[in-house]
Amino acid sequence: MEQGLVVRHQNRQGRVALYDFATLPVAPAFQRSLAVLFAAKCAPGGGWDSIKTSDGNWWMIRPFAEFLSTYDGAPTDVGGMTAALWNAWRLSLEPRPNGYNKHSTVAGLLQQDPRLPQPVREAMARRFSWTSAGERAYQPAEFHAIRLAARRTFRSALLRIRDNTLRLEVWRAGEAEPGGDQWLLGEALDVLARTGNVPQAPLKTGRGMRALYRYRGVLGGTGAAHTWKRLFLSRNEAAALSVLIAAELGLNPTTISELPVPQLLPGSAASTSRLYRLALEKPRRGGRSRFESRNIADTGAGSPGRVLSEAMEATAPARTVLALDEAGVDRLLVWHETAPHPARNYPGAFRIGSFGFGADERATRYWARSAGLSGSPMRRIRRTVNVLHRREPGQNSQDTHDRVYVLPEPQVQEAAVPVITQAARDAVQAAQRTVLQARLTDGLTPGGHETAMAGCTDYTHSPFTAANDSCAASFLLCTACPNARVTPAHHARLAYLYQCLTSLRTVVEPAVWEADWADAHARLTDLQSRLGAPVWSSAVRAITARDRVVVDQLLNGDYDL
C-alpha cells in the first residue's frame, strides 16, 4: 500500500490505479482492514491482474461501506460483523446481476480475513437468488443499424485522416508551392504529425494553448475539428471503431481495448489480400490457455480483416507520434484528447500526454448515445456475432458457449424449431421404414391377390407409386406396405428371406447393405419379434423348395421390371 490507506495497483503493462480507502464512510479500523484485503488481491498472484477488475470491485465495495454508515451500531472492524447485519445488506440489494456482483465481491473479500465470525460465513454461503435481465442477441435489423451507425462515425474519421495524410505527404515531397496555403497547411500538419498538436502559443490568460495565428486561416479554425482531428481519432471515433471490430470478430470489450497492433504476416502485404495475426489474451484463464492467436484475412470490402486494415491506417499517425516519444505502447486503438493527461510519464499507462488507448464501456456508451442508441452495445454485439454469425466460441470453451450463449438465445431456439420438427419427421419415417407395416392376419381377405412375399388388398393404391397405377415396387417393400397382409402361409417364405439377407450382410460392403438391404432386414426382424420364437421356428422348419426358388429369384432381380 501507499502512504496512509491508499492501495496502488500496477498491472503487467505498467498501468497504475490508486484506491483511497480513507474515503470510505466506515470506521478507521474497518478502512484499514478493507485496504489490506484489497491490496492482497491486487498483489501479483492475488487474483486481480487487470486494472479493470480492481476498478470494478472497488465500485462494488463502496456501496457496502455506504450501507454500513447508515446502519445503527455498525461494527468498527471485520471481527464485529454479524449474520443479521450481513442479511440486512443482502436484502438491500436488488435481485439483479449487479446486486449479485456486489454480494459476491464483498463476501469474497471479507472471507479472506480470519477474524470474520463463522455465523457470518454461513450467512454468506447462502445462495443469492436473482433473476437475469435476459441479455439477448440483436435482431438482424438492430444489428445492421448499429453496424451502419458505427461505420458512419468511423468512416468519416478515416476519410478525414486519409485526406490530411495525403496533404502531408505532398508537402514532405516538396510538391506544395512555398508560402501558399497548401504549403502552410502542410507545415502545420508536419508539426502535428511529430508532436501531436499543430503549432501553438499560450493564451494571454495563461490557461491553455491556441493555434498560431499564421496557420488559423488554412486550418479553418482553432477547434479540434480543424487542428488535431486532422490526423487523429477522437475518443468517440475510437469507440465506434471498437464496435466495428466487435461486430466483425466477436471479441469482448477488454480484449479489443487492449488489442496489440496486428502483425502482418510475411508475404501478404504485396498480395491482393492481407493476412493479420492477432495476439489475444484472456486474463481469467491460467497457464497456456491465457494467450491465443487468430489469423484474420483482408480479402476486400466486407471481409473481417478489412476493419483491421482501416483501423491501422486511421491510427498510424498517432502510433508514429508515440514511437517518436518512445512510449513503448503496443495498442491498436489510439485516440487523441484535447487536454494532456498527467499520466504522461507512465509507459503503458491508459493515457500518455494527449493520447488515450482502448475504448472502455463508458466510451462505447457515450458513442451509442451520440448515435441515438441506448446503452453500450458491446456485450450484445459479441453475443450476436458468436451465436448467430460465427456460430463458434469466441475466447470461451465449447461448453460455456453452448450453455451460456447458445441455448438461452431466443433466436437460436426459434431457428431450432423447424430443424427439430424435421428431425422428428425423419425419425418417424426411419421408424416406418424399419418397422413392419403389413398387417398380420389369419387369411387373405376376399378379393385380395398374392404377391411373391405376401398378400395384397389394393395394388392400385400403393404408397410407392402414383394413385390408380398398378404397384411397381419391389416385392421387398411388401413388408413396408399397409395394403399388404401376412398370413401363416407366408411365414416360411419370409423366414427364408430373413436367412438370406442375414447371410448377405456378411459378403457385401456395409454401404451397399445399408442402402439396399438394411431396411428390409429390419422389418423382418420386427416380424420375427411379433410372431414369437415358437411360431418363427415352425416357419423355418416349414421352408419348401418353392420358397427357396421364389426368394432366390427375388434377390437375383428376376422380378424387377
N, C-alpha and C positions, 0 to 999 in steps of 0.2 A: 504494500500500500504506500501511497504518497504520504506527505505530512498530514497529520490530523486524521480525518475519516474519508479521504479521497482514494478510491481504488483506480489504479491505472491498468488498462488492458491493452496490450500490444499484440496484434496478430502477426502471422508469418510474413506478410507483405510489408510490415513496418508501420501500418496504420495504428494510431493511438486513440483511445477513448478514455475519458475521465468521468468517474461517477462519485459525486459528493454525498455521502450518507448523512452528513450533518444537516442536510436539507430535509430529511425525513422527519415527520412530526411524531416521533416516539422518544422515549427516554434515552439519554446518552449511552447507557449501558447496552440497550437494545440496538441502538445505532451501530455501536462498535461490533456487536455480535453479528449483525447482518453484514457489515462490511467485511469481517473476517471470512464468513462463509462465502460471500460473493467473490472475494479475492481468490479463494481456493479454487473456485470453479473457473476463474479466468486464467489461472496459472497454467503453464504447459502441462498437458495431460489431465487437466481438471475437467475437461468435457466441453467447455465453451471455447472453440477455436476461433470463431469469426466474431468480428465486431457486431455484426447484425444480430447474432444470438445474444450476446451480453446486453446490447441495447434493448432488444425486445424483452428480455427478462427483467431489466431494470424498470421498464414501464409496467410490468406485471406486479412488481414488489411495492411500488409506490401506493397503489390503491389499498393494499393490505395495511401499510403504515397509516394511511389516512383513516382507515376504518378503526384502527386501534386508538387513534387520537380522539375519536368521538365516543369511545366506549368507557363507561364509568368503571373505575377500578382496573384500568388497563395495566398489564404487567410491565415491569421495568426491564425485564430481560427474558431470554428464551425459556429459562427454567420456570418462570411464572405463568407460562401458558397453561390453560385448562381446556378440557374437552368441550365444555359448554361454550367457551369463547370461540374455539375453532368452529363449532357447529353454527354459531351465530354468524361468523364470517362466511361460512359455506352457504347459509340460507340467504345472505345478502347478494350473492352472485346470481346473475341471470342464467337460466338453463340453456345456455348457448355455447358455441365453441370458445368464445372469448372468456366466458366465465369458467369453463373447464380449464383453459390455459392458465388463468390466474390461480386456480385451485392447485393444479399440479405443480406449477412453478414454485409457489411459496412452500408447499408441502415438501417438495424435493429438496429445497434449500434448507429448511428448518430441520429436517430429518438427519442432516449431516452433523448436527450438534448433539453430543451425547447427553446434554442436560435436558433435552426435551422429554417431558414425562411420558410414560408408557400409555396412559389413557388417551393422550393427545395423538400419539402414533396410531393407536387403534381407530380413533375417530378419522384420522387422515386416510386410513386404509379402506374406509367405506366407499363404495362406488359413487362417483359423481354422475347423477343422471342428467342428461342433456339431450336436446334434440337438434339435429343439424339443420342449418338454414337451407340445405339442399342445393349446393352449388352444382350447376349443370352446364353442359356444353352449350355453346351458342347455336342457335338455329342458323341454317345456311345464309339467310338474308342478313341476320345480325352480324355474322362473321364477315361477310362480304363488305358490309357497311363500315366495320371497324378497320379492316384492311385498307379500304379505299380512303378513309379519313387519315390514317397513318401515312399512307403513300402520298397523299396530297401535301401533308405537312413536310415530310422528309424530301419529297421530290423538288419542291420549291427551293429548299435549302441546298440540295445537291446542285441544281442548275445555277444558283447564285454563286456557290463556291467554284464550280467549274468555269463559269464565265470570268470571274476575277482571277482565277489561277492562270487562265489563258492570257489575260491582260498583263499579268506579272511576267509571264514567260516572254511575251512580246517586248516588254521593257528591258528585261535582262538580256535579250538577244540584240539590243541596240536598234530595234526597228521602229521605236517611237521617236517622233521629232522632238529634239531637245527644247525644253521651255514650253512646249504645248500642253494642252490639257491632258492628253493621254500619257505624256511624259511625267507630269506632276502626279497623276493618279498612280502610275507605275512606281514612282519613288515612294509614295505613301504606302502602297501595297508591299513594297520590299521591306520597309521598316516593320510593317505589321507582321509579315511572314517571319521576321527574325526575332522580334521582341514580344509579339502577342498584342501589340497596340500600334495604332498609327502615330505619327509624330505628335507629341502633346506638350503642353505647357501648363503649369499650375494656374488655377483660378485666382483671381485677386483676393477672394475671401480666404484662400488657403485651404479650402475644403474640396479636394478632388482635382481632377485634371480635365483638360479640354483640348481638342484637336487644334493644331496650329492654324492660324488664320489663312495662311497661303494655300492650305490644302482644302479648306472648307468648301470652296466653290466646286472643285472637281469631285469631292466626296459626296456633295449634295446635302450635307448637314453634319451635325455632330452627334446624333443619336447612334445607338447600337446598330441599327439597320444600315447606316451609312459608313460605319467605321469597322469594328472588329467582326461583325457578322459577314463581312465580305469574304472572309476566309475560314470562319469557324462556325460550328454548330452552336446553337443555344441549348440550354438545358431542356427546354420544351421539345426541340427538334431531335435531340438525342433520345428523349423518352419515346417519341414517335418511331424512331429507328429501332429501339428495343422491342417495341410492339411488333414491328415488321419481322424482326428476327424470330420472335416467339411464334408468330403466325407461320413462318416457313419451317422452322426446325423443332418447334415444340419443347424448347428448353425452359427451365424455370427462371424466375427473375434474378435470383442471386447469381446463377451461372452466367447469364447474359451480362449482368452488371460487371462481373469480374472476368469476362472472357478476354484472354490474351489475343494479340493480333494474330489472325490465322496465318499459317505457314503455307506459302505457295509451293507445291511440290515441284521438284526439278523436271524440266521438260514440258510443263503445261503452260508456261507463260506465253510461249510463242505459238501455241496451237489455237485452234478455233474455240476450244473450251479450256477453262481453268479448273484445276483441282486443288482445293484447300484442305488442309488438315487442321482440325480444331482440337485444342487441348482442353479437356473438360475436367472439372473437379466436383466431386460430390462430398462435401465436408462431413456429412453424417456417417458416411461409410468409413470403415477402417481398412488398414492394410492396402494391398494392391488394388482392390476394387474401388478405392477412393478416387483414382485417376483413370481416365479413359480418353481415347482419341476417336474422332469421327471424321471421315472424308466426305466433303461436300463439293459437288461439281457445279460449275457455272457453265452451262451449255447454251445460254441465250436467255432472252427475256422470258420470265415466268419460271425459270429453273430456281431451285432453292439457293444455289450458290450466287445468283445474281445480286441478292441483297448484301452478301459479304463483299463482293467487288465494289458495289456502290458505297458501302459503309467505309471501306478502306480508302476510297477516293475522297469521300467527304471529310474524313478525319486526318488525312495525310498532312495538311498544313499544321494542324495542332500538334501532331506527333513530331513533326520536324522541329517546331519551336522547343518542345520538351527535350528532344535529343540534343539540341544546341545548349540547353540548360543543364544537360547531364543529369536529368531527373531519375533515369533508370526505371521508368514505369512502363510495364508492358500491358496495356489495356487497349481494346479496340474502341470502346466508347469514350471519346474525349470531347468535352464541350467547354465553352468559354462563358465566363460570367463578368458582369460589369465591374464589380469591386474585388480586388485581390483578397485572398483569404490568409489569415495569419499562420496557417499550417504550411507555408511555402517551404520551410526548411526541413520538412519531414519527407524523405524519399518513400514513395509508396503510399503516402497519405491520400485521403479522399480528395483533398484539394492541393494543388500546387500553384501558387500565385493566382493568376486569373483563370486557371483551368480546373475543371472538375472531371470526375471519372464515373462511368457507370450511369445507371438510371434506376433509382430505388422506387419502391411502390408509391411513395409520395409524389415523385416526379411524374410517373405514368398516370397517377390520379389527376394531377393538375392538367396534364395534356388532355386526358379524356374530357375533363370539364371544359377546356377551351374548344374541343371539337364537338361539344354538345352531347357528350356521353356521361353516364353516371358511374362513379367508382373506377378503380383501377381494373383494366380488363385482363391483366397478365395471367392470373391463375386460371380463369375460364378459357382463355385462348390456348394455354398449354393443354388443358383437358380436351378441348375441341380438336386440336391437331393430333394428339397422340391417340385419342379414342376413335375419332371419326375419319381422319385423313391418313396419318401414318399407320394407324392400327397396330402399333407395336410399342413396347415400353420405351419411355424416354427418361433414362437415368433411374429407372426403378426395376425391381425384379419382376418376372412374369407374373408371379403370384400377386404382388401388390398392384400391378397394372390391371389384372383381371378383377380382383376383389374390390379395390377401392375406386377404380376409374371406370371400368367397362360395365360390370354387372349392374351398378346402380343407375347408369345413364339411361334416361327415358328414350332417347333417340335410338340407342342400341336395342333396347327392349322392343321398341316399335318395329325396328327393322328385322328383329329376330322372329316376329310373329309369322310372316309368310314362310320363312325358312323352316321353322318348327312345324308349321302346318304341312308343308310339302314333305318333310321328313316323316311325319306321321302317315301321310298318304302312301309314301314309298314303302313304309314298314308294313302297312296293311296289304298293299299289292304284293310285297315279297312273301308275306304270310299266305296269301291266297295262292301264290304260285307253288308253294311248298306244302300246302295242306290239301288233303283230298276234298275236291268239290263235288265229285259224283255222289249220288245218293245210294245208300245201301238198301236193297230190297230183297224180298224172298223170291220174286219172279218178275219177269218183264211184263209191263202193262200192255193191254190190248192196243194194237196199232203201232207198237214200238218196233225198232229194227235192230238187228245185231250188227256190231262192228267187229273188228279184229280183236278188240280188247274188252268191250263192254256192250251194254245195250244202249240205244238212243231213242229218246222220246220225241225229239223235234230237231231234225238235222237241217231244217230250213231257217232256223233262228239261232244259229251258232254265235257265241260271243267272239269267235275268232274270224268270222267272215261277214260280209255285208248281209243285211236282212233280206230274206226271201231267196237267197242264193244257197245252193247246196253246200254243206260244210266241206271245205277242202283242207282242213287242218290235219296234222299228223295224228295217227291213232294214239301216239304217246300222250296227246293232250286230252284224251277222253277222261282221264282221272282228274283233269282240271276243269271239266265242263259240268255245269249244273244240270244240263239236259241228259247227262249220262246216268245209267243205272248199273250198279254192280250187284249181281246175283251170285248165289253159291256156284252156279255153273261157270262163272268167270274166275273164281278164286284160284284154281290151279294154274291157269294161263298167266295170271298176274303174278303169282308166286314165282313162276319160272322166269318171267321178265325181270323180277327183282333180283333173282340169282344172276342173270346175265349182266345186268347193269352193275351189280356189285363186283363181278369179275372184270368187267370192262374198266372199272375205275383204276385197277392196278396196272393197266397197259397203255393208257392214253395220257397225254400231257395234262397236268392239272388245269390249265387254262381251257383246254378243249372240253374236259369233263365238266367244269363249271358252266360253260356256255351251252353245251348240247345235252347233257345227261343229268346234271345235279338235281334240277327241279323235279323231273320225273321220278328219280330215285327217292327223293324226299317225300313225295306224295305216296309212293308205295310203302315207305317206312311208316307213314301215318296210317295207311290202310292196315298194315300188319298189327299196329298197336290197337286199332279199333276192333279188329276181328278177334284178337287174343291168341295166345300161344297154341292152345289145342286146335282151334279152327285152322290156324296157319299151318301147323304141322300136318293136318289132314290134307290140306290143299297141296302141300309139297309132295305127299305120297300119291296124290291123285293125278300128277302131271302125266299127260299122254304124249305119244309121238306126234300127234296132230298139233298139240300145244307147242311143242318144240319147233315144228316146221313154221307155224304162223309167226312165232316170236322171232325166229332167225330171219325170216323174210322181212319182218318189220325193221329189225336192226340193220339189215343189209340195204334198206331203202327200196325194196321191191314194190312197196305200196305208195311210194311218193309219186305225185302227178308230174 
